[in-house]
Amino acid sequence: MAGGPLEGIRVVDLTSVVVGPQTTQILADYGADVIKVESPTGDLGRTIGGGGVTAGMSPKFLHLNRNKRSLVLDLKQPAGYAALMRLLERADVLVYNVRPPSMARLKLAYEEVRAVNPRLIYCGMFGFGQDGRYRDKPAYDSIIQGSAGVAALHHRAFGEPRYVPLVMVDRTVGLIATQMILMALIQRSRTGEGQAIEVPMFENMVAFVLTEHLQLKTYQPPRGGTGDLRLLDPEARPLPTRDSWICVAANTNEQAFALFDAIGRSELKSDPRFNSVMARFKNVREYFRIRTEALKQKTTAEWLAIFDQTDVPAMPYHTLDSLLEDPHLKDIGFFQAVEHPTEGRMWNMRLPNKLSGGMRSDFLPTPKLGQHSVEILREAGYDQAAIDAMIASGATLDGRLKEQ
């Protein structure tokens, strides 16, 4: 028994790479029984980045697929399709991240699966909403970053369009899909009925960007242009100190005035350009310039000590490597050493959020391809002869670890 708030919820996971596995990872971490259904070649994410001890176990895959069970099914074979439909009869959630026409070709459109389980929550993540002209276009994280205005923010700030070097669209949309699934489960608890959920990447990121940056074009007629100038200024970045870099944000009057005192510019507290939040917003370029020049005068450690005393929000600038040595993360045991049955000793990241009502009590290591095929098919009512026949035909794959 996994424990946690989602114990007893069964999720059939048809997703791959990042956006879908991010969603089902959260559900799994909080107690859901997530059955990761993979083709005989496996999730493409198993090979992205490489570096695994064994084939098909890349580091990114390890961090996105713990607490799940892997079942291989060739859905193009009648036996594989029939096994999936049997699983769906008793499932609570089906999650996929291919375009809806692909699901229709597999005979997995919503009406087809609803016919076997009207309580099912059917959640799809794909590039574009199905009511518009882009509905059939393929999409990846970078495609959406460029088309939804994320890359344009870099263009405004630094003079050239750039992608954020993080699959932020996949990560963001995965979080949104998790929220939508949980809301649908709450509604089902009231009505007894399942439903279909669309989570399009493009529309979600357009809303994400424009909620921040539509600004004065919110009004009809427009009262000005787009863009939050505080965020688009080139100096809205980690700032150089005498010896390294520092991250500082002083937004309220109390914080800004404490910053002015700290840098020896107390007179700026009464300067009409900087004596209010609105004044600093209108003069953000000069405000940031003064801040940038002043912080070069002391070391990062000196500034952090000063800002801690004056309650100005500030943190050291971390690289990917120095983040692993952060003392706060060590205090809370964020990085936990675990033993993976095939990949050896590895770092697992602790769940960032806590529930006083109870968390998942066990830890399932990221599975090898098809590691739980036999186990899950038995649970679904297949006898050994039927399972052996499916293995022989290639409809499934027995990927159990040798020691099992």
N, C-alpha and C positions, 0 to 999 in steps of 0.2 A: 504494500500500500504506500503510495507516494506521499500522502498528506498534502497539505496546502489547500487554498481556497478552491482550486479547480479539480480536486480529487473526484473521480467518477465521471469526468467529462472526457469523451473519446473523440480525438481529432484525426481524421484521415488527411494526410498532408501530401498533396501532389506537387509541391513546389520545389524550386531549385535555385541555386546560386545564392542570392542575398535577400531580396525583398520578401519572398515567402518564408524562407527559413528564419529570418529575423522575427516574423510574426509568430510562427509556431514554436520558436525557441522560448519566447516569453510565456506562451501558454504551457509549454512543457515544464519550464522552471518553476511554475506555480502550481504544479500538480496534475495537469492534464496528461492523459495517456495519448501521446502523439505517435501515430503509426506513419512513418515516412515511407511512402510508396515510391519506389524507384524503378526505372527501366533496367533491363539487364546490363546496360552500360553505365548506369549510375548517374547521380546528380553531377552536372558539369562542375559544380563547386568543389567536388572532390579533387580536382586536378589543378584548379586555379592557384597559381603561386608556387606550387610544388613544395619540395623540402620535407615532405613527410617521411617517417621511417619506413612505412610500407606504402605501396601504391594506393592511390585513391583516398588518402587521409591528409590532405593539405592543412596547414595551420588554420587558415580561415574557416575551412569546413569544420575543424575540431571545435572552434569557438561558436559556431552557429547551429550545431546539431547535437549537443549533449541532451541527455534525458529523453531521447527519442528512440524508437525501435525501427529498424530497417526491414522492410518487406519488398522483395523484388517481384514485380508482376509485369509481364509483357501484355499490355492492354490490347494489342492488336490480335492476340490469340483469344479464341472464345473462352478458354479455361481461365486465362488471366482476367479478362473482363468480368466473367461470372464471379470470380473470387472477390474482386473489388466491389461488385454490387452486393455481395453477401455481407461484406464489411460495412457498407453504407447503411444497410438495414438497421444496424444497431449503433451507428455513429451519431454524434451530436453535431459535429462540424466537418465540412469539407472545405479545404483551402487549396486554391490553385493560382498559378501566376503565368498562364499562357493566354493568348487571345481567345475570346469566346468561340470563334469559328473552329478553333482547334478542339475545344471541348465538344462541340457539336459533332465533329467528325469522329470523335471517339465514342459517340453516343452517351455523352456525359453532360448534356445541356441540363439546365435546371429542371425543366419539366420532366425529363427522363429520370433523374435521380429522386425528384420529389414524389414520383409515382411509387417508389419503393420505401420512402421514408418522409412523410410530410412534416415531420418535426426537425428535419435537418436544416442547419444553418449553412448556406452555400455561399462562400466568400471568394470572389475573384479579384486579383490585382493584375492590372495590365496598363498599357501606355495611355489610352485615351478613352473618354466616355463614349458609350455606344450610340449616342444620339447625334453625334457630329460627324463631319466629313473625314476626320482623322481616325475613325474607329478601327480601321483594319491595319493601321500602320504599326510596324514593329517599333520597339523602344528599348533603350538601355538607359542607365543612370545618366550618362553623359549627354545623350540625346535630349533628355528632359531638362537637364541643367541648362543647356543651350537654348532650348525652345521656350522655357518658362521664365527666362530672364535672370537666372542665377549668374551665368557667365557675364551678362551685361553689367552686373553690379561691379565686377572687377574692372570692366571697361570704363565705367564712370569714375571709379576710384583711382585706377593706376594706368589707364590709357590703352589697355588691350584686353580683349575678352579672354577669360581663363576659367577652366573648370575648378571647382573645389577639389583638392586631391583626396577625396573621401567619397565613398558612394552614399552621399548624404540624401539623395532622393530615395534610394532603396531603403535606407535606414528610417527616414522620416515616414514614408508611406507604409512601411512595415509596422511602425508604431500606431499609425492611424488605423490600419486594418485590425490590429489587436483590439483597439477601442471599439470599433464597429462590431466585431464578433461578440465582445462582452455585452454590448448594449442589446444585440439581437438575442443573446441568451437570456438576458433579464426579461425582455418582452415575451420570449417563449414561455418563461416561467409563469407569466400572467395569462397568456392566451392559449398555450399548448401548440402553437403553430410555428413552423420554421419560416425562413425567408431567404431570398437571394440578396447579396450585397455586392455592389460595384465599388471598387476603390481604384479610380484612375490616377495614374502618376502625374499626368500633365495638369489636370485641373487642381489637384491638391497642391502642387508646387506653385502654380500661378497664384492661388489664394495665399500661400505662405509668403511669397515675395511681395505681392501687392498690398496685403494687410500692413506690411512694414513700409512700403515705398510708394503707394498711390498718392499719399500726402494731399496736396492742394488740388489735384485733379479728382479728388473725391467729390467735389462740389460741381453742380451744374448751374451756370457755366463755371469752368475752372477758375480758381482764385490764384493759381500759380502752377508750378511744374511738379513733376514727380521727384521722388527721392528724399530720404531722410539724410540731411547733410551731415549729421553727426556720424553716421555710419559710413558714408561715402567719402569722407575726407581722407586723403592719403595718410594723414597722421593718426587715424583711428586704427592703431596697430600696437603691438608690443613696442615699447620705447627704449632707446639705448640709454644706459647709465654709464658711469665711468668705467665699469669693468664688464658689463654684460647687458642684459635686457630686463625690463620689468613690465608687468601688466597693471595699469592703473585706470580706474573709472571713478570720476568725481562728478556726480550728476545733481544731487540735491544742493541747496544753498549751504547747508552745514558742511557737506563734504568738500564742495568747491572752496569755501572760505578757509577750511582747515588746510587744504592744499596750498592756497595762497600764503597762509602763514608759514607753512613748512618750507616753501621755496624762497621765503624772504621778500614776498611781494604783497604785504598786507594791504597796501593802498588799493589793490585791485578789488577788494571787497566793496568799495564804494564807487568804483568806476562804473558809469552807466552802461558800458558795454558788457559788464560781467557780473552785475549785482543781483541778477535774477536768472531763473532757469530760461525764461524766454529770451532775455538779453544774450545769454551765452549761446543759445541756439542760433540766434541771428548773426552772431560774431564767432561762430565755431572755428573758423579757419585761424583767426588770431588767438583764440583761447587755446587751441591745440598747439599752435606754434610756441607760445609762451611756455606751456607745459613741457613740450619736447626739449626745448633749449635748457630749461631749468634742471631737468632730471639727469642731464649729462654731468652735473657737478659732483655727484656722490655715487658711491657704489650701490649696487642693488641691495646688499645686506643693510647698509646704512638707511636707505630709503624705506625698506620694509620695517625696520625698527621704529622709524619716525611715524609711518602711516599706521602701524599697529597701535601706537600710543594715541593717535588722533582719530582713529576709526575711519580712515580713508580706505575704501576698498582697493586692495593691492595684493598681488601674488607674484611669485617668481615666474619667469618665463621658462617653460619646460620644453625640451626636445623629446622625441619619442623614446630615446634611451634614458634620459634623466628622469622621465616620468616613472620609470620602473623603480627608481630609488626614492620617490617622494616619501617624506617621513609620515605625513598624515595617512597615506595609503598603507604604510607599514603598521601604524597604530591600529587601524581597523581590520587588518588582515585581509586587505583587498585581493592580493595575489596569493592564491592557495596552491600549494604543491600537491598534485594528485598523481596517482599511478594509473596510466592507461594500459589496458591489457596488451596492446600491440605497439603503441607509440612510446612506451616507457614513461619516465617521469616528465611531467609538463606542468605549466602554470595554468590554473583555472582562475577566472575572475569572479569574485564573490558577487552575489546579486546586490545591486546598489540600494535597493529599497527593502524595507522591512514591514512586516505585518505582525501586530501584537497578537492576532488571532491564530497564528500558526503558519509555518512555512513548509515547503516540501522537505521531507525528512531523509530522503535517500538521494544518491547521485548516480546517474547512469552515464557511463562514458560514451562518447560519440561512437556510433556503431559502424562496423565494417559493412560493406555492401551485402545486403541479404542476410545479415547476421541473425535476424529474428524471423525469417520467412517461415520456417517450420513451426516455430512456437505460435505465431499469429494464426497460421492456417489451422493448426489444431484447435486453437481457441474458437475459430469460426466454424468448427464442426467437421473439418476434413479428417478422414482416417489416413493411416500411413500409406496405404496403397494409392489413394488419390493424390497424396502429396508426392509420392515417388513418381507417379505418372506425369505430374506437372513439372517436376524437376527434369525428367527425361525428355520432355517435349520443349523445354526452354521457357515454359510459361512462368516459372519461378526459378530461383537460385538459392541453394542452401549455402549460406555464407557463414555458418557457425564457426566460431573459433576452435582451433584444433583441440585445445584443452577441454572443451565442452563435449 
